[in-house]
Amino acid sequence: MTTMLQGSLLDVADRLELRSLTAGLNRQVLGRGAWVDYRPGWLGGGDELFDALHGGVPWYAERREMYDRVVDVPRLLKFYDADEQLPHPVLVEAREQLGDHYEAELGERFATAGLCLYRDGRDSVAWHGDRIGRSKDLDTMVAILSVGSPRHLMLRPRGGGESIRFSLGHGDLVVMGGSCQRTWDHCVPKTAQPVGPRISVQFRPRGVR
């Protein structure tokens, strides 16, 4: 891959470490039982993690049937199930800290990690909710840690309505909780703006996709 990351000057100065999760954590109530927590800059030195994941993860491309043809999924992927070793120790630490913080509210710990590599502004993910498995009927949480160049994560009520957006990159964290996966959709839209690559790490409980 020829993907190039333009690092953040602030991020480059930091060592690779998770900062306090609760400091700067802000919850936005969306309605319909859904909420989003946002913690900008949770991970310091995120560009170092980006480089390690970009070069060390066995990324693969998916093809999916859409209408009358099979098309490439516009991003690269890797999924780590609960019994698989994560590709970097800081991701193990992140999963444990998220579990410690949210277990009482969630009722369980985060178990899996899905990674997405958005190579440039042409890579995207369409409006959807993570409704495969138990999340189709039950409240759950999906925590997304982003490294690399910022991209917009947009959310809107399922069925349409006014959207909100977060710019995620360089170690930012967003956690979608409550009924969010059932009653809201989210996407990472394409952009014609010159943007660098981004990697998102989605931590989920077991049996949620």
Residue pairs with C-beta under 8 A, 6 or more apart in sequence:
1 54
1 59
1 119
3 54
3 117
3 119
3 120
3 196
3 197
4 196
4 197
5 47
5 50
5 51
5 54
5 148
5 149
5 196
5 197
6 149
6 196
7 47
8 46
8 47
8 169
8 170
10 170
11 44
11 45
11 46
11 47
11 170
11 171
12 47
14 44
14 45
15 44
15 45
16 43
16 44
16 45
16 46
16 48
16 49
16 90
17 43
17 44
17 45
17 90
18 42
18 43
18 44
18 90
18 93
18 94
18 97
19 41
19 42
19 43
19 44
21 39
21 42
21 97
21 98
21 101
21 173
22 101
24 39
24 40
24 41
25 37
25 38
25 39
26 37
26 38
26 39
27 35
27 36
27 37
27 38
28 35
28 36
28 37
28 38
28 164
29 35
30 36
30 155
30 157
30 164
30 180
30 184
31 157
32 157
32 179
32 183
32 184
33 139
33 178
33 179
33 183
34 176
34 177
34 178
34 179
34 180
34 183
34 184
35 176
35 177
35 178
35 180
36 155
36 164
36 166
36 174
36 175
36 176
36 177
36 180
37 173
37 174
37 175
37 177
38 166
38 172
38 173
38 174
38 175
39 172
39 173
39 174
39 175
40 172
40 173
41 170
41 171
41 172
42 145
42 171
42 172
42 173
43 49
43 90
43 94
43 145
43 147
43 171
43 173
44 171
45 171
46 146
46 147
46 148
46 169
46 170
46 171
47 147
47 148
47 170
49 88
49 90
49 147
49 171
50 147
50 148
50 197
50 199
52 87
52 88
53 87
53 88
53 115
53 147
53 199
54 117
54 148
54 197
54 199
56 87
56 88
57 78
57 87
57 115
57 117
58 78
59 76
59 77
59 78
59 115
59 117
60 76
60 77
60 78
61 72
61 73
61 76
61 77
62 72
62 73
62 77
63 70
63 71
63 72
63 73
64 70
64 71
64 73
74 122
74 123
74 124
74 125
74 190
75 116
75 117
75 118
75 119
75 123
75 124
75 125
76 116
76 117
76 119
77 114
77 115
77 116
77 117
78 87
78 114
78 115
79 112
79 113
79 114
79 115
80 86
80 87
80 112
80 113
80 114
80 115
81 112
82 111
82 112
82 206
86 92
86 95
86 113
87 115
91 113
91 145
91 201
94 145
94 201
94 203
95 109
95 110
95 113
95 203
98 110
98 143
98 175
98 203
99 109
99 110
102 110
102 141
102 143
102 175
102 177
103 109
105 141
105 177
106 140
106 141
106 177
106 205
108 205
108 206
109 205
110 141
110 143
110 203
110 204
110 205
111 204
111 205
111 206
112 203
112 204
112 205
112 206
112 208
113 201
113 202
113 203
113 204
114 201
114 202
114 204
114 209
115 199
115 200
115 201
115 202
116 125
116 199
116 200
116 202
117 123
117 197
117 198
117 199
118 124
118 148
118 151
118 188
118 197
118 198
118 199
118 200
119 197
120 195
120 196
120 197
121 190
121 191
121 192
121 193
121 194
121 195
122 190
123 190
124 187
124 188
124 189
124 190
125 187
125 188
126 187
127 156
127 185
127 186
127 187
128 185
128 186
128 187
129 135
129 158
129 180
129 181
129 182
129 184
129 185
129 186
130 140
130 142
130 181
130 202
130 204
130 208
130 209
131 181
131 182
132 208
132 209
133 207
133 208
133 209
134 140
134 205
134 207
134 208
135 181
135 182
135 208
135 209
136 182
137 182
139 177
139 178
139 179
139 182
140 177
140 181
140 204
140 205
140 208
141 175
141 176
141 177
141 204
141 205
142 175
142 176
142 180
142 181
142 202
142 203
142 204
142 208
143 173
143 174
143 175
143 176
143 202
143 203
143 204
144 153
144 168
144 173
144 174
144 175
144 176
144 200
144 201
144 202
144 203
145 171
145 172
145 173
145 200
145 201
145 203
146 168
146 169
146 170
146 171
146 172
146 173
146 174
146 198
146 199
146 200
146 201
147 169
147 170
147 171
147 198
147 199
147 201
148 169
148 170
148 196
148 197
148 198
148 199
149 169
149 170
149 195
149 196
149 197
149 198
150 167
150 168
150 169
150 170
150 172
150 195
150 198
151 167
151 168
151 169
151 188
151 191
151 195
151 198
152 165
152 166
152 167
152 168
152 188
152 189
152 191
153 165
153 166
153 167
153 168
153 174
153 186
153 187
153 188
154 163
154 164
154 165
154 186
154 187
154 188
154 189
155 163
155 164
155 165
155 176
155 180
155 184
155 185
155 186
156 162
156 163
156 164
156 184
156 185
156 186
157 183
157 184
157 185
158 182
158 183
158 184
158 185
166 172
166 174
168 174
168 198
168 200
169 198
176 184
176 186
181 208
188 200
